[in-house]
Amino acid sequence: MEHSPAVAATLAEVGPRLKRLRTGRGVTLAVLSEATGISKSTLSRLETGGRRPSLELLLPIARAHRVPLDELVGAPPSGDPRVPPAPRRVNGRTVVPLTGGPDALQAWKVIIPASQNEPDPRVHDGYEWLYVLAGRLRFVLDDHDLVLRVGEAAEFDTRRPHWFGSAGDHPVEILSLFGRRGERMHVRAAPRPSGAGGA
């Protein structure tokens, strides 16, 4: 899939950022491989740009380092005219675009105020993936009414009645990935059996 220049530039920075994070914490590739279930060769290629970052690779790494997923992704450099728009208010929520252009997959960081706690289910075309960065998220899908905590995720077909908001007295912060064409996310967070490759 072709990416806009801004997204391509952001993806190119992921590898160096991963290496700085790992080496800055004194973690070896072998230790990170054991913690994530991703092979050392795949981790090395991610850091050098030989392997394209994907959600199924970045999520276990973020969990192993105990950092928000969006910290691994970052944003295009400040001052670049192609930077996505600044944070904006949408239906009372603060929305920060993390991708630019009409790409098939779009990402946002969303901050939902505590006052938005009454379900108002809606439907629309697409497929969405939610990851809780801070706070507690109340997630309603069809007849299910769940509470997701930090580090928990949900994925769903947006043609099913759904709603999400705060589940407590504080705002909730989430990462939202949305595919208008119904692309599903493929996440592998559990370590693989010993000897399994990650390429």
Sequence and secondary structure as in RCSB ss.txt:
>XXXX:A:sequence
MEHSPAVAATLAEVGPRLKRLRTGRGVTLAVLSEATGISKSTLSRLETGGRRPSLELLLPIARAHRVPLDELVGA
PPSGDPRVPPAPRRVNGRTVVPLTGGPDALQAWKVIIPASQNEPDPRVHDGYEWLYVLAGRLRFVLDDHDLVLRV
GEAAEFDTRRPHWFGSAGDHPVEILSLFGRRGERMHVRAAPRPSGAGGA
>XXXX:A:secstr
    HHHHHHHHHHHHHHHHHHHHTT  HHHHHHHH   HHHHHHHHHTSS   HHHHHHHHHHHT  HHHHH  
  TT TT     EEETTEEEEE S SS SEEEEEEEE TT  S   B  SSEEEEEEEES EEEEETTEEEEE T
T EEEEETTS EEEEE SSS EEEEEEEETT        S   TT    
